[in-house]
Amino acid sequence: MLNVPFSISFYMVPIPCISLISFLPISLNGYGLREGALVAVFATIHVSASVVLLTALLIDIQALLLGAIGGLIYITMGQRHLAEQNIQASLTAQTQKLPI
C-alpha cells in the first residue's frame, strides 16, 4: 500500500512500541497518539506524512467498521437468546397450568 521497500524486521520494534504508546491514557482510544507515532516512525524511512496518516486513518476506520459489525451481531444474538427464553418461559407457564 505504501509502495516503499522495507524489510519485515522494520516492524519488529517500532510497531509494538506504537501499540504501547496508544495505550497511554492521554487520548480517547489512543487516537492521535498512534497516528503521530506512525508518522514519526515512517519518517525515518522517508515515507511522506500524508501517506502514513491516511493509512493510519484507514486502519482506524476499518477497526471501527468491524467493531460495529461485531456489535450488530452481538445485539441480534442477544435478541435471539431473549426470544428463546421467552418461548421457554411461556412453555413452562403453560405446562404448570395443565391439570395432572
C-alpha positions in Angstrom: 0.0 0.0 0.0 2.8 2.4 0.8 5.0 1.3 -2.2 8.1 1.7 0.0 10.6 -1.2 0.1 11.5 -2.1 3.7 12.1 -5.4 5.5 9.8 -7.1 8.0 12.4 -6.5 10.7 11.4 -2.8 10.5 8.2 -3.8 12.1 9.7 -5.8 15.0 10.4 -2.9 17.3 8.5 0.2 16.3 5.0 -1.3 15.8 4.8 -2.9 19.3 6.2 0.3 20.8 3.5 2.3 18.9 0.9 -0.1 20.4 2.2 0.6 23.8 2.1 4.4 23.2 -1.5 4.1 22.1 -2.4 2.5 25.5 -1.4 5.7 27.3 -4.5 7.3 28.9 -3.9 10.7 27.2 -6.5 10.5 24.4 -9.6 8.6 23.7 -8.7 5.1 22.4 -5.2 6.2 21.5 -6.4 8.3 18.5 -3.9 10.9 17.6 -1.1 9.3 19.6 -1.0 6.2 17.3 -1.1 8.3 14.2 1.6 10.7 15.3 3.9 7.8 16.3 3.3 6.1 13.0 4.2 9.3 11.1 7.3 9.7 13.2 8.5 6.1 12.7 7.8 6.0 9.0 9.5 9.4 8.6 12.8 7.6 9.4 12.4 5.6 6.2 11.4 8.7 4.2 7.7 8.0 3.7 5.6 11.1 3.4 3.5 12.0 6.4 0.3 12.3 4.4 0.6 8.8 3.1 1.2 7.4 6.6 -1.5 9.4 8.2 -4.0 8.4 5.5 -3.1 4.7 6.0 -3.4 5.0 9.8 -6.8 6.6 9.5 -8.0 3.9 7.1 -6.9 1.3 9.6 -8.8 3.1 12.3 -11.9 3.3 10.1 -11.6 -0.4 9.3 -11.4 -1.2 13.0 -14.5 0.9 13.7 -16.5 -0.8 11.0 -15.5 -4.3 12.0 -16.4 -3.4 15.6 -19.8 -2.1 14.5 -20.4 -5.3 12.6 -19.5 -7.3 15.6 -21.7 -5.2 17.8 -24.7 -5.8 15.5 -24.1 -9.5 15.5 -23.9 -9.4 19.3 -27.1 -7.5 19.6 -29.0 -9.8 17.2 -27.7 -12.9 19.0 -28.8 -11.3 22.3 -32.3 -10.7 21.0 -32.5 -14.3 19.7 -31.4 -15.5 23.2 -34.1 -13.4 24.8 -36.8 -14.7 22.4 -35.7 -18.3 23.2 -36.0 -17.5 26.9 -39.5 -16.0 26.4 -40.6 -19.1 24.5 -39.2 -21.4 27.1 -40.9 -19.4 29.9 -44.2 -19.4 28.2 -44.0 -23.2 27.7 -43.1 -23.7 31.3 -46.1 -21.5 32.3 -48.4 -23.5 30.1 -47.3 -26.8 31.4 -47.8 -25.6 35.0 -51.4 -24.7 34.2 -52.3 -28.1 32.9 -54.1 -30.3 35.4 -52.4 -33.6 36.0 
